Amino acid sequence: MAARDIRGLIKLVTDESSGRILGVHVLAAEAGEVIQTATLAVKFGLKVSDLTETLFPYLTQVEGLKLAALSFTKDVE
């Protein structure tokens, strides 16, 4: 749920022990808005906690990346 749109899916693939992001799946009309940030997260070995602590613009699709990361620790209904 990003930009008040609940269509689509963002899936983070992580290493369970370290929390490091290994891959990202984005299924949404505006996936191109998210994929660059996701690519950088994988390339530079970011952890889920790094995304939860990052400021993302409100009401954009890339905000969904943060919501996906937050879902590891709480319900983001």
N, CA, C and O atoms as a Tripos MOL2 file, in Angstrom:
@<TRIPOS>MOLECULE
protein
  308   307    77     0     0
PROTEIN
NO_CHARGES

@<TRIPOS>ATOM
      1 N           0.8460   -1.1690    0.0000 N.3       1 MET1
      2 CA          0.0000    0.0000    0.0000 C.3       1 MET1
      3 C           0.8910    1.2300    0.0000 C.2       1 MET1
      4 O           1.5120    1.5660    1.0080 O.2       1 MET1
      5 N           0.9420    1.8870   -1.1300 N.am      2 ALA2
      6 CA          1.7250    3.1150   -1.2530 C.3       2 ALA2
      7 C           0.9150    4.0870   -2.0950 C.2       2 ALA2
      8 O           0.1770    3.6790   -2.9920 O.2       2 ALA2
      9 N           1.0530    5.3410   -1.8090 N.am      3 ALA3
     10 CA          0.2910    6.3640   -2.5190 C.3       3 ALA3
     11 C          -1.2000    6.0190   -2.5320 C.2       3 ALA3
     12 O          -1.9080    6.2760   -3.5060 O.2       3 ALA3
     13 N          -1.6490    5.4380   -1.4380 N.am      4 ARG4
     14 CA         -3.0490    5.0290   -1.2480 C.3       4 ARG4
     15 C          -3.5310    4.0240   -2.2940 C.2       4 ARG4
     16 O          -4.7320    3.9100   -2.5390 O.2       4 ARG4
     17 N          -2.6080    3.3050   -2.9020 N.am      5 ASP5
     18 CA         -2.9450    2.3070   -3.9150 C.3       5 ASP5
     19 C          -2.5420    0.9290   -3.3930 C.2       5 ASP5
     20 O          -1.3710    0.7000   -3.0910 O.2       5 ASP5
     21 N          -3.4890    0.0260   -3.2870 N.am      6 ILE6
     22 CA         -3.1840   -1.2930   -2.7220 C.3       6 ILE6
     23 C          -2.9860   -2.3560   -3.8010 C.2       6 ILE6
     24 O          -2.8660   -3.5380   -3.4790 O.2       6 ILE6
     25 N          -2.9500   -1.9650   -5.0640 N.am      7 ARG7
     26 CA         -2.6990   -2.9270   -6.1390 C.3       7 ARG7
     27 C          -1.1940   -3.1170   -6.2950 C.2       7 ARG7
     28 O          -0.4290   -2.1550   -6.2210 O.2       7 ARG7
     29 N          -0.7790   -4.3430   -6.5070 N.am      8 GLY8
     30 CA          0.6310   -4.6310   -6.7150 C.3       8 GLY8
     31 C           1.2510   -5.3490   -5.5350 C.2       8 GLY8
     32 O           0.5830   -5.6680   -4.5510 O.2       8 GLY8
     33 N           2.5590   -5.5970   -5.6600 N.am      9 LEU9
     34 CA          3.2700   -6.3690   -4.6500 C.3       9 LEU9
     35 C           4.7310   -5.9580   -4.6310 C.2       9 LEU9
     36 O           5.3430   -5.7680   -5.6830 O.2       9 LEU9
     37 N           5.2860   -5.8220   -3.4450 N.am     10 ILE10
     38 CA          6.7270   -5.6550   -3.2700 C.3      10 ILE10
     39 C           7.1650   -6.7340   -2.2970 C.2      10 ILE10
     40 O           6.6600   -6.8220   -1.1780 O.2      10 ILE10
     41 N           8.1090   -7.5510   -2.7360 N.am     11 LYS11
     42 CA          8.6090   -8.6520   -1.9130 C.3      11 LYS11
     43 C          10.1080   -8.4770   -1.7240 C.2      11 LYS11
     44 O          10.8520   -8.3630   -2.6980 O.2      11 LYS11
     45 N          10.5500   -8.4560   -0.4800 N.am     12 LEU12
     46 CA         11.9720   -8.3890   -0.1690 C.3      12 LEU12
     47 C          12.4670   -9.7940    0.1530 C.2      12 LEU12
     48 O          11.8840  -10.4900    0.9840 O.2      12 LEU12
     49 N          13.5330  -10.2010   -0.5020 N.am     13 VAL13
     50 CA         14.1730  -11.4840   -0.2280 C.3      13 VAL13
     51 C          15.4050  -11.1740    0.6060 C.2      13 VAL13
     52 O          16.2880  -10.4370    0.1660 O.2      13 VAL13
     53 N          15.4680  -11.7370    1.8140 N.am     14 THR14
     54 CA         16.5420  -11.3760    2.7400 C.3      14 THR14
     55 C          17.2530  -12.5980    3.3020 C.2      14 THR14
     56 O          16.7400  -13.7170    3.2720 O.2      14 THR14
     57 N          18.4450  -12.3470    3.8140 N.am     15 ASP15
     58 CA         19.1630  -13.3540    4.5790 C.3      15 ASP15
     59 C          18.5800  -13.3260    5.9860 C.2      15 ASP15
     60 O          18.5870  -12.2840    6.6410 O.2      15 ASP15
     61 N          18.0820  -14.4510    6.4460 N.am     16 GLU16
     62 CA         17.3830  -14.4910    7.7340 C.3      16 GLU16
     63 C          18.2700  -14.0780    8.9020 C.2      16 GLU16
     64 O          17.8130  -13.3760    9.8040 O.2      16 GLU16
     65 N          19.5130  -14.4970    8.8990 N.am     17 SER17
     66 CA         20.3730  -14.2180   10.0550 C.3      17 SER17
     67 C          20.8700  -12.7770   10.0960 C.2      17 SER17
     68 O          20.9710  -12.1920   11.1750 O.2      17 SER17
     69 N          21.1820  -12.1990    8.9440 N.am     18 SER18
     70 CA         21.7560  -10.8480    8.9450 C.3      18 SER18
     71 C          20.7500   -9.7570    8.6120 C.2      18 SER18
     72 O          20.9700   -8.5940    8.9470 O.2      18 SER18
     73 N          19.6520  -10.1140    7.9590 N.am     19 GLY19
     74 CA         18.6850   -9.1120    7.5260 C.3      19 GLY19
     75 C          19.0770   -8.4310    6.2270 C.2      19 GLY19
     76 O          18.3880   -7.5190    5.7700 O.2      19 GLY19
     77 N          20.1840   -8.8690    5.6280 N.am     20 ARG20
     78 CA         20.6670   -8.2630    4.3840 C.3      20 ARG20
     79 C          19.6900   -8.5590    3.2460 C.2      20 ARG20
     80 O          19.1900   -9.6770    3.1250 O.2      20 ARG20
     81 N          19.4260   -7.5640    2.4260 N.am     21 ILE21
     82 CA         18.5080   -7.7070    1.3010 C.3      21 ILE21
     83 C          19.2490   -8.3710    0.1410 C.2      21 ILE21
     84 O          20.2580   -7.8570   -0.3400 O.2      21 ILE21
     85 N          18.7380   -9.5120   -0.2960 N.am     22 LEU22
     86 CA         19.3650  -10.2830   -1.3710 C.3      22 LEU22
     87 C          18.6870  -10.0640   -2.7170 C.2      22 LEU22
     88 O          19.3050  -10.2460   -3.7670 O.2      22 LEU22
     89 N          17.4250   -9.6760   -2.6850 N.am     23 GLY23
     90 CA         16.6790   -9.4560   -3.9190 C.3      23 GLY23
     91 C          15.3620   -8.7720   -3.6340 C.2      23 GLY23
     92 O          14.8940   -8.7420   -2.4960 O.2      23 GLY23
     93 N          14.7710   -8.2240   -4.6780 N.am     24 VAL24
     94 CA         13.4940   -7.5220   -4.5420 C.3      24 VAL24
     95 C          12.6320   -7.8580   -5.7560 C.2      24 VAL24
     96 O          13.1050   -7.8140   -6.8920 O.2      24 VAL24
     97 N          11.3740   -8.1920   -5.5110 N.am     25 HIS25
     98 CA         10.4000   -8.4200   -6.5740 C.3      25 HIS25
     99 C           9.4000   -7.2670   -6.5000 C.2      25 HIS25
    100 O           8.8810   -6.9670   -5.4240 O.2      25 HIS25
    101 N           9.1270   -6.6240   -7.6240 N.am     26 VAL26
    102 CA          8.1520   -5.5410   -7.6620 C.3      26 VAL26
    103 C           7.1650   -5.8230   -8.7890 C.2      26 VAL26
    104 O           7.5460   -5.9130   -9.9560 O.2      26 VAL26
    105 N           5.9060   -5.9610   -8.4290 N.am     27 LEU27
    106 CA          4.8370   -6.1660   -9.4010 C.3      27 LEU27
    107 C           3.8440   -5.0250   -9.2360 C.2      27 LEU27
    108 O           2.9600   -5.0780   -8.3810 O.2      27 LEU27
    109 N           3.9960   -4.0040  -10.0520 N.am     28 ALA28
    110 CA          3.1190   -2.8370   -9.9730 C.3      28 ALA28
    111 C           3.2690   -2.0310  -11.2550 C.2      28 ALA28
    112 O           4.2900   -2.1090  -11.9380 O.2      28 ALA28
    113 N           2.2520   -1.2690  -11.5660 N.am     29 ALA29
    114 CA          2.2970   -0.4470  -12.7750 C.3      29 ALA29
    115 C           3.4770    0.5230  -12.7530 C.2      29 ALA29
    116 O           4.0670    0.8060  -13.7960 O.2      29 ALA29
    117 N           3.8170    1.0220  -11.5950 N.am     30 GLU30
    118 CA          4.9050    1.9910  -11.4650 C.3      30 GLU30
    119 C           6.1630    1.3520  -10.8850 C.2      30 GLU30
    120 O           6.8810    1.9920  -10.1170 O.2      30 GLU30
    121 N           6.4380    0.1120  -11.2380 N.am     31 ALA31
    122 CA          7.6020   -0.6050  -10.6970 C.3      31 ALA31
    123 C           8.9100    0.1230  -10.9940 C.2      31 ALA31
    124 O           9.8500    0.0540  -10.2020 O.2      31 ALA31
    125 N           8.9770    0.8140  -12.1180 N.am     32 GLY32
    126 CA         10.1890    1.5540  -12.4710 C.3      32 GLY32
    127 C          10.5450    2.6290  -11.4670 C.2      32 GLY32
    128 O          11.7070    3.0160  -11.3490 O.2      32 GLY32
    129 N           9.5500    3.1110  -10.7430 N.am     33 GLU33
    130 CA          9.7770    4.1290   -9.7190 C.3      33 GLU33
    131 C          10.4730    3.5390   -8.4940 C.2      33 GLU33
    132 O          11.0950    4.2660   -7.7190 O.2      33 GLU33
    133 N          10.3700    2.2280   -8.3200 N.am     34 VAL34
    134 CA         10.8820    1.5460   -7.1320 C.3      34 VAL34
    135 C          12.1910    0.8070   -7.3980 C.2      34 VAL34
    136 O          13.0410    0.7150   -6.5130 O.2      34 VAL34
    137 N          12.3570    0.2870   -8.5990 N.am     35 ILE35
    138 CA         13.4260   -0.6660   -8.8630 C.3      35 ILE35
    139 C          14.8270   -0.0800   -8.7060 C.2      35 ILE35
    140 O          15.7390   -0.7990   -8.2980 O.2      35 ILE35
    141 N          15.0280    1.1920   -9.0140 N.am     36 GLN36
    142 CA         16.3670    1.7720   -8.8610 C.3      36 GLN36
    143 C          16.7920    1.7670   -7.3930 C.2      36 GLN36
    144 O          17.9230    1.3950   -7.0790 O.2      36 GLN36
    145 N          15.9160    2.1670   -6.5120 N.am     37 THR37
    146 CA         16.2240    2.1550   -5.0820 C.3      37 THR37
    147 C          16.4530    0.7300   -4.6000 C.2      37 THR37
    148 O          17.3590    0.4770   -3.8050 O.2      37 THR37
    149 N          15.6370   -0.1980   -5.0780 N.am     38 ALA38
    150 CA         15.7940   -1.6010   -4.6970 C.3      38 ALA38
    151 C          17.1360   -2.1500   -5.1760 C.2      38 ALA38
    152 O          17.7990   -2.8920   -4.4520 O.2      38 ALA38
    153 N          17.5350   -1.7890   -6.3850 N.am     39 THR39
    154 CA         18.8180   -2.2380   -6.9340 C.3      39 THR39
    155 C          19.9800   -1.7370   -6.0880 C.2      39 THR39
    156 O          20.9220   -2.4820   -5.8200 O.2      39 THR39
    157 N          19.9180   -0.4910   -5.6710 N.am     40 LEU40
    158 CA         20.9760    0.0610   -4.8200 C.3      40 LEU40
    159 C          21.0220   -0.6420   -3.4660 C.2      40 LEU40
    160 O          22.1000   -0.8710   -2.9180 O.2      40 LEU40
    161 N          19.8610   -0.9800   -2.9330 N.am     41 ALA41
    162 CA         19.8210   -1.6870   -1.6450 C.3      41 ALA41
    163 C          20.5280   -3.0330   -1.7440 C.2      41 ALA41
    164 O          21.2670   -3.4160   -0.8370 O.2      41 ALA41
    165 N          20.3050   -3.7490   -2.8400 N.am     42 VAL42
    166 CA         20.9570   -5.0480   -3.0310 C.3      42 VAL42
    167 C          22.4470   -4.8560   -3.2890 C.2      42 VAL42
    168 O          23.2780   -5.5280   -2.6790 O.2      42 VAL42
    169 N          22.7800   -3.9450   -4.1850 N.am     43 LYS43
    170 CA         24.1820   -3.7340   -4.5750 C.3      43 LYS43
    171 C          25.0640   -3.3620   -3.3910 C.2      43 LYS43
    172 O          26.1970   -3.8330   -3.2870 O.2      43 LYS43
    173 N          24.5590   -2.5290   -2.5100 N.am     44 PHE44
    174 CA         25.3720   -2.0400   -1.4020 C.3      44 PHE44
    175 C          25.1390   -2.7940   -0.0940 C.2      44 PHE44
    176 O          25.5860   -2.3580    0.9660 O.2      44 PHE44
    177 N          24.4380   -3.9250   -0.1710 N.am     45 GLY45
    178 CA         24.2910   -4.7940    0.9860 C.3      45 GLY45
    179 C          23.4790   -4.2110    2.1250 C.2      45 GLY45
    180 O          23.7600   -4.4820    3.2920 O.2      45 GLY45
    181 N          22.4670   -3.4070    1.7950 N.am     46 LEU46
    182 CA         21.6450   -2.8320    2.8570 C.3      46 LEU46
    183 C          20.8360   -3.9130    3.5580 C.2      46 LEU46
    184 O          20.5620   -4.9770    3.0030 O.2      46 LEU46
    185 N          20.4700   -3.6100    4.7760 N.am     47 LYS47
    186 CA         19.6360   -4.5060    5.5760 C.3      47 LYS47
    187 C          18.2150   -3.9550    5.6160 C.2      47 LYS47
    188 O          17.9760   -2.7900    5.2970 O.2      47 LYS47
    189 N          17.2920   -4.8000    6.0070 N.am     48 VAL48
    190 CA         15.9030   -4.3720    6.1540 C.3      48 VAL48
    191 C          15.8330   -3.1570    7.0720 C.2      48 VAL48
    192 O          15.0870   -2.2160    6.8000 O.2      48 VAL48
    193 N          16.5960   -3.1730    8.1440 N.am     49 SER49
    194 CA         16.5850   -2.0530    9.0970 C.3      49 SER49
    195 C          17.0600   -0.7560    8.4500 C.2      49 SER49
    196 O          16.6160    0.3220    8.8450 O.2      49 SER49
    197 N          17.9470   -0.8370    7.4730 N.am     50 ASP50
    198 CA         18.3880    0.3680    6.7620 C.3      50 ASP50
    199 C          17.2220    1.0100    6.0150 C.2      50 ASP50
    200 O          17.0950    2.2340    5.9950 O.2      50 ASP50
    201 N          16.3780    0.1930    5.4060 N.am     51 LEU51
    202 CA         15.2230    0.7380    4.6930 C.3      51 LEU51
    203 C          14.1950    1.3210    5.6480 C.2      51 LEU51
    204 O          13.5780    2.3430    5.3470 O.2      51 LEU51
    205 N          14.0040    0.6830    6.7980 N.am     52 THR52
    206 CA         13.0080    1.2030    7.7450 C.3      52 THR52
    207 C          13.4390    2.5350    8.3380 C.2      52 THR52
    208 O          12.5990    3.3150    8.7870 O.2      52 THR52
    209 N          14.7240    2.8000    8.3440 N.am     53 GLU53
    210 CA         15.2500    4.0490    8.9060 C.3      53 GLU53
    211 C          15.4600    5.1310    7.8480 C.2      53 GLU53
    212 O          15.9410    6.2190    8.1650 O.2      53 GLU53
    213 N          15.1060    4.8440    6.6030 N.am     54 THR54
    214 CA         15.3010    5.7820    5.5010 C.3      54 THR54
    215 C          14.0280    6.5790    5.2610 C.2      54 THR54
    216 O          12.9250    6.0400    5.3510 O.2      54 THR54
    217 N          14.1800    7.8500    4.9590 N.am     55 LEU55
    218 CA         13.0410    8.7130    4.6460 C.3      55 LEU55
    219 C          12.7090    8.5620    3.1650 C.2      55 LEU55
    220 O          13.5530    8.8220    2.3070 O.2      55 LEU55
    221 N          11.4920    8.1480    2.8670 N.am     56 PHE56
    222 CA         11.0200    8.0420    1.4920 C.3      56 PHE56
    223 C           9.9070    9.0630    1.2900 C.2      56 PHE56
    224 O           9.1340    9.3120    2.2150 O.2      56 PHE56
    225 N           9.8060    9.6600    0.1070 N.am     57 PRO57
    226 CA          8.7550   10.6430   -0.1490 C.3      57 PRO57
    227 C           7.3710   10.0280    0.0520 C.2      57 PRO57
    228 O           7.0990    8.9240   -0.4200 O.2      57 PRO57
    229 N           6.5150   10.7400    0.7440 N.am     58 TYR58
    230 CA          5.1520   10.2830    1.0110 C.3      58 TYR58
    231 C           4.3180   10.3730   -0.2600 C.2      58 TYR58
    232 O           4.4870   11.2880   -1.0660 O.2      58 TYR58
    233 N           3.4430    9.4400   -0.4210 N.am     59 LEU59
    234 CA          2.5460    9.3250   -1.5680 C.3      59 LEU59
    235 C           3.2900    9.0680   -2.8740 C.2      59 LEU59
    236 O           2.9290    9.6010   -3.9240 O.2      59 LEU59
    237 N           4.3380    8.2440   -2.7950 N.am     60 THR60
    238 CA          5.0230    7.7590   -3.9940 C.3      60 THR60
    239 C           5.0850    6.2380   -3.9140 C.2      60 THR60
    240 O           4.9290    5.6630   -2.8370 O.2      60 THR60
    241 N           5.3090    5.5990   -5.0310 N.am     61 GLN61
    242 CA          5.3960    4.1430   -5.0420 C.3      61 GLN61
    243 C           6.6160    3.6380   -4.2890 C.2      61 GLN61
    244 O           6.5690    2.5650   -3.6870 O.2      61 GLN61
    245 N           7.7100    4.3960   -4.3130 N.am     62 VAL62
    246 CA          8.9290    3.9510   -3.6290 C.3      62 VAL62
    247 C           8.7240    3.8760   -2.1150 C.2      62 VAL62
    248 O           9.4650    3.1800   -1.4210 O.2      62 VAL62
    249 N           7.7370    4.5790   -1.6150 N.am     63 GLU63
    250 CA          7.3820    4.4710   -0.1970 C.3      63 GLU63
    251 C           6.9770    3.0290    0.1400 C.2      63 GLU63
    252 O           7.1190    2.5880    1.2810 O.2      63 GLU63
    253 N           6.4770    2.3100   -0.8510 N.am     64 GLY64
    254 CA          6.1040    0.9140   -0.6580 C.3      64 GLY64
    255 C           7.2840    0.0400   -0.2720 C.2      64 GLY64
    256 O           7.1120   -0.9800    0.3970 O.2      64 GLY64
    257 N           8.4850    0.4340   -0.6900 N.am     65 LEU65
    258 CA          9.6880   -0.3030   -0.3150 C.3      65 LEU65
    259 C           9.9060   -0.2310    1.1940 C.2      65 LEU65
    260 O          10.2670   -1.2250    1.8250 O.2      65 LEU65
    261 N           9.6860    0.9370    1.7600 N.am     66 LYS66
    262 CA          9.8130    1.0870    3.2100 C.3      66 LYS66
    263 C           8.7190    0.2970    3.9290 C.2      66 LYS66
    264 O           8.9780   -0.3410    4.9490 O.2      66 LYS66
    265 N           7.5100    0.3400    3.4030 N.am     67 LEU67
    266 CA          6.4180   -0.4130    4.0210 C.3      67 LEU67
    267 C           6.7000   -1.9120    3.9900 C.2      67 LEU67
    268 O           6.3880   -2.6230    4.9460 O.2      67 LEU67
    269 N           7.2880   -2.3950    2.8970 N.am     68 ALA68
    270 CA          7.6550   -3.8130    2.8240 C.3      68 ALA68
    271 C           8.6930   -4.1450    3.8890 C.2      68 ALA68
    272 O           8.6240   -5.2010    4.5170 O.2      68 ALA68
    273 N           9.6520   -3.2500    4.0920 N.am     69 ALA69
    274 CA         10.6780   -3.4670    5.1200 C.3      69 ALA69
    275 C          10.0650   -3.4200    6.5170 C.2      69 ALA69
    276 O          10.4150   -4.2270    7.3780 O.2      69 ALA69
    277 N           9.1640   -2.4890    6.7410 N.am     70 LEU70
    278 CA          8.5130   -2.3830    8.0510 C.3      70 LEU70
    279 C           7.6910   -3.6260    8.3780 C.2      70 LEU70
    280 O           7.5250   -3.9740    9.5470 O.2      70 LEU70
    281 N           7.1810   -4.2910    7.3520 N.am     71 SER71
    282 CA          6.3400   -5.4700    7.5940 C.3      71 SER71
    283 C           7.1170   -6.6380    8.2090 C.2      71 SER71
    284 O           6.5100   -7.6130    8.6510 O.2      71 SER71
    285 N           8.4460   -6.5510    8.2410 N.am     72 PHE72
    286 CA          9.2350   -7.5870    8.9070 C.3      72 PHE72
    287 C           9.0790   -7.5160   10.4250 C.2      72 PHE72
    288 O           9.2830   -8.5120   11.1190 O.2      72 PHE72
    289 N           8.7210   -6.3430   10.9370 N.am     73 THR73
    290 CA          8.6430   -6.1790   12.3900 C.3      73 THR73
    291 C           7.2660   -5.7800   12.9120 C.2      73 THR73
    292 O           7.0080   -5.8880   14.1110 O.2      73 THR73
    293 N           6.3700   -5.3160   12.0230 N.am     74 LYS74
    294 CA          5.0340   -4.9490   12.4930 C.3      74 LYS74
    295 C           4.0320   -4.9890   11.3490 C.2      74 LYS74
    296 O           4.4100   -5.0500   10.1790 O.2      74 LYS74
    297 N           2.7630   -4.9530   11.6980 N.am     75 ASP75
    298 CA          1.6880   -4.9680   10.7210 C.3      75 ASP75
    299 C           1.5580   -3.5820   10.1070 C.2      75 ASP75
    300 O           1.4300   -2.5950   10.8320 O.2      75 ASP75
    301 N           1.5890   -3.4960    8.7930 N.am     76 VAL76
    302 CA          1.4810   -2.1950    8.1280 C.3      76 VAL76
    303 C           0.1670   -2.0690    7.3640 C.2      76 VAL76
    304 O           0.0760   -1.3480    6.3710 O.2      76 VAL76
    305 N          -0.8160   -2.7600    7.8290 N.am     77 GLU77
    306 CA         -2.1440   -2.8220    7.2180 C.3      77 GLU77
    307 C          -2.5760   -1.5320    6.6570 C.2      77 GLU77
    308 O          -3.6740   -1.4330    6.1100 O.2      77 GLU77
@<TRIPOS>BOND
     1     1     2 1
     2     2     3 1
     3     3     4 2
     4     3     5 am
     5     5     6 1
     6     6     7 1
     7     7     8 2
     8     7     9 am
     9     9    10 1
    10    10    11 1
    11    11    12 2
    12    11    13 am
    13    13    14 1
    14    14    15 1
    15    15    16 2
    16    15    17 am
    17    17    18 1
    18    18    19 1
    19    19    20 2
    20    19    21 am
    21    21    22 1
    22    22    23 1
    23    23    24 2
    24    23    25 am
    25    25    26 1
    26    26    27 1
    27    27    28 2
    28    27    29 am
    29    29    30 1
    30    30    31 1
    31    31    32 2
    32    31    33 am
    33    33    34 1
    34    34    35 1
    35    35    36 2
    36    35    37 am
    37    37    38 1
    38    38    39 1
    39    39    40 2
    40    39    41 am
    41    41    42 1
    42    42    43 1
    43    43    44 2
    44    43    45 am
    45    45    46 1
    46    46    47 1
    47    47    48 2
    48    47    49 am
    49    49    50 1
    50    50    51 1
    51    51    52 2
    52    51    53 am
    53    53    54 1
    54    54    55 1
    55    55    56 2
    56    55    57 am
    57    57    58 1
    58    58    59 1
    59    59    60 2
    60    59    61 am
    61    61    62 1
    62    62    63 1
    63    63    64 2
    64    63    65 am
    65    65    66 1
    66    66    67 1
    67    67    68 2
    68    67    69 am
    69    69    70 1
    70    70    71 1
    71    71    72 2
    72    71    73 am
    73    73    74 1
    74    74    75 1
    75    75    76 2
    76    75    77 am
    77    77    78 1
    78    78    79 1
    79    79    80 2
    80    79    81 am
    81    81    82 1
    82    82    83 1
    83    83    84 2
    84    83    85 am
    85    85    86 1
    86    86    87 1
    87    87    88 2
    88    87    89 am
    89    89    90 1
    90    90    91 1
    91    91    92 2
    92    91    93 am
    93    93    94 1
    94    94    95 1
    95    95    96 2
    96    95    97 am
    97    97    98 1
    98    98    99 1
    99    99   100 2
   100    99   101 am
   101   101   102 1
   102   102   103 1
   103   103   104 2
   104   103   105 am
   105   105   106 1
   106   106   107 1
   107   107   108 2
   108   107   109 am
   109   109   110 1
   110   110   111 1
   111   111   112 2
   112   111   113 am
   113   113   114 1
   114   114   115 1
   115   115   116 2
   116   115   117 am
   117   117   118 1
   118   118   119 1
   119   119   120 2
   120   119   121 am
   121   121   122 1
   122   122   123 1
   123   123   124 2
   124   123   125 am
   125   125   126 1
   126   126   127 1
   127   127   128 2
   128   127   129 am
   129   129   130 1
   130   130   131 1
   131   131   132 2
   132   131   133 am
   133   133   134 1
   134   134   135 1
   135   135   136 2
   136   135   137 am
   137   137   138 1
   138   138   139 1
   139   139   140 2
   140   139   141 am
   141   141   142 1
   142   142   143 1
   143   143   144 2
   144   143   145 am
   145   145   146 1
   146   146   147 1
   147   147   148 2
   148   147   149 am
   149   149   150 1
   150   150   151 1
   151   151   152 2
   152   151   153 am
   153   153   154 1
   154   154   155 1
   155   155   156 2
   156   155   157 am
   157   157   158 1
   158   158   159 1
   159   159   160 2
   160   159   161 am
   161   161   162 1
   162   162   163 1
   163   163   164 2
   164   163   165 am
   165   165   166 1
   166   166   167 1
   167   167   168 2
   168   167   169 am
   169   169   170 1
   170   170   171 1
   171   171   172 2
   172   171   173 am
   173   173   174 1
   174   174   175 1
   175   175   176 2
   176   175   177 am
   177   177   178 1
   178   178   179 1
   179   179   180 2
   180   179   181 am
   181   181   182 1
   182   182   183 1
   183   183   184 2
   184   183   185 am
   185   185   186 1
   186   186   187 1
   187   187   188 2
   188   187   189 am
   189   189   190 1
   190   190   191 1
   191   191   192 2
   192   191   193 am
   193   193   194 1
   194   194   195 1
   195   195   196 2
   196   195   197 am
   197   197   198 1
   198   198   199 1
   199   199   200 2
   200   199   201 am
   201   201   202 1
   202   202   203 1
   203   203   204 2
   204   203   205 am
   205   205   206 1
   206   206   207 1
   207   207   208 2
   208   207   209 am
   209   209   210 1
   210   210   211 1
   211   211   212 2
   212   211   213 am
   213   213   214 1
   214   214   215 1
   215   215   216 2
   216   215   217 am
   217   217   218 1
   218   218   219 1
   219   219   220 2
   220   219   221 am
   221   221   222 1
   222   222   223 1
   223   223   224 2
   224   223   225 am
   225   225   226 1
   226   226   227 1
   227   227   228 2
   228   227   229 am
   229   229   230 1
   230   230   231 1
   231   231   232 2
   232   231   233 am
   233   233   234 1
   234   234   235 1
   235   235   236 2
   236   235   237 am
   237   237   238 1
   238   238   239 1
   239   239   240 2
   240   239   241 am
   241   241   242 1
   242   242   243 1
   243   243   244 2
   244   243   245 am
   245   245   246 1
   246   246   247 1
   247   247   248 2
   248   247   249 am
   249   249   250 1
   250   250   251 1
   251   251   252 2
   252   251   253 am
   253   253   254 1
   254   254   255 1
   255   255   256 2
   256   255   257 am
   257   257   258 1
   258   258   259 1
   259   259   260 2
   260   259   261 am
   261   261   262 1
   262   262   263 1
   263   263   264 2
   264   263   265 am
   265   265   266 1
   266   266   267 1
   267   267   268 2
   268   267   269 am
   269   269   270 1
   270   270   271 1
   271   271   272 2
   272   271   273 am
   273   273   274 1
   274   274   275 1
   275   275   276 2
   276   275   277 am
   277   277   278 1
   278   278   279 1
   279   279   280 2
   280   279   281 am
   281   281   282 1
   282   282   283 1
   283   283   284 2
   284   283   285 am
   285   285   286 1
   286   286   287 1
   287   287   288 2
   288   287   289 am
   289   289   290 1
   290   290   291 1
   291   291   292 2
   292   291   293 am
   293   293   294 1
   294   294   295 1
   295   295   296 2
   296   295   297 am
   297   297   298 1
   298   298   299 1
   299   299   300 2
   300   299   301 am
   301   301   302 1
   302   302   303 1
   303   303   304 2
   304   303   305 am
   305   305   306 1
   306   306   307 1
   307   307   308 2
@<TRIPOS>SUBSTRUCTURE
     1 MET1         2 RESIDUE 1 A MET
     2 ALA2         6 RESIDUE 1 A ALA
     3 ALA3        10 RESIDUE 1 A ALA
     4 ARG4        14 RESIDUE 1 A ARG
     5 ASP5        18 RESIDUE 1 A ASP
     6 ILE6        22 RESIDUE 1 A ILE
     7 ARG7        26 RESIDUE 1 A ARG
     8 GLY8        30 RESIDUE 1 A GLY
     9 LEU9        34 RESIDUE 1 A LEU
    10 ILE10       38 RESIDUE 1 A ILE
    11 LYS11       42 RESIDUE 1 A LYS
    12 LEU12       46 RESIDUE 1 A LEU
    13 VAL13       50 RESIDUE 1 A VAL
    14 THR14       54 RESIDUE 1 A THR
    15 ASP15       58 RESIDUE 1 A ASP
    16 GLU16       62 RESIDUE 1 A GLU
    17 SER17       66 RESIDUE 1 A SER
    18 SER18       70 RESIDUE 1 A SER
    19 GLY19       74 RESIDUE 1 A GLY
    20 ARG20       78 RESIDUE 1 A ARG
    21 ILE21       82 RESIDUE 1 A ILE
    22 LEU22       86 RESIDUE 1 A LEU
    23 GLY23       90 RESIDUE 1 A GLY
    24 VAL24       94 RESIDUE 1 A VAL
    25 HIS25       98 RESIDUE 1 A HIS
    26 VAL26      102 RESIDUE 1 A VAL
    27 LEU27      106 RESIDUE 1 A LEU
    28 ALA28      110 RESIDUE 1 A ALA
    29 ALA29      114 RESIDUE 1 A ALA
    30 GLU30      118 RESIDUE 1 A GLU
    31 ALA31      122 RESIDUE 1 A ALA
    32 GLY32      126 RESIDUE 1 A GLY
    33 GLU33      130 RESIDUE 1 A GLU
    34 VAL34      134 RESIDUE 1 A VAL
    35 ILE35      138 RESIDUE 1 A ILE
    36 GLN36      142 RESIDUE 1 A GLN
    37 THR37      146 RESIDUE 1 A THR
    38 ALA38      150 RESIDUE 1 A ALA
    39 THR39      154 RESIDUE 1 A THR
    40 LEU40      158 RESIDUE 1 A LEU
    41 ALA41      162 RESIDUE 1 A ALA
    42 VAL42      166 RESIDUE 1 A VAL
    43 LYS43      170 RESIDUE 1 A LYS
    44 PHE44      174 RESIDUE 1 A PHE
    45 GLY45      178 RESIDUE 1 A GLY
    46 LEU46      182 RESIDUE 1 A LEU
    47 LYS47      186 RESIDUE 1 A LYS
    48 VAL48      190 RESIDUE 1 A VAL
    49 SER49      194 RESIDUE 1 A SER
    50 ASP50      198 RESIDUE 1 A ASP
    51 LEU51      202 RESIDUE 1 A LEU
    52 THR52      206 RESIDUE 1 A THR
    53 GLU53      210 RESIDUE 1 A GLU
    54 THR54      214 RESIDUE 1 A THR
    55 LEU55      218 RESIDUE 1 A LEU
    56 PHE56      222 RESIDUE 1 A PHE
    57 PRO57      226 RESIDUE 1 A PRO
    58 TYR58      230 RESIDUE 1 A TYR
    59 LEU59      234 RESIDUE 1 A LEU
    60 THR60      238 RESIDUE 1 A THR
    61 GLN61      242 RESIDUE 1 A GLN
    62 VAL62      246 RESIDUE 1 A VAL
    63 GLU63      250 RESIDUE 1 A GLU
    64 GLY64      254 RESIDUE 1 A GLY
    65 LEU65      258 RESIDUE 1 A LEU
    66 LYS66      262 RESIDUE 1 A LYS
    67 LEU67      266 RESIDUE 1 A LEU
    68 ALA68      270 RESIDUE 1 A ALA
    69 ALA69      274 RESIDUE 1 A ALA
    70 LEU70      278 RESIDUE 1 A LEU
    71 SER71      282 RESIDUE 1 A SER
    72 PHE72      286 RESIDUE 1 A PHE
    73 THR73      290 RESIDUE 1 A THR
    74 LYS74      294 RESIDUE 1 A LYS
    75 ASP75      298 RESIDUE 1 A ASP
    76 VAL76      302 RESIDUE 1 A VAL
    77 GLU77      306 RESIDUE 1 A GLU
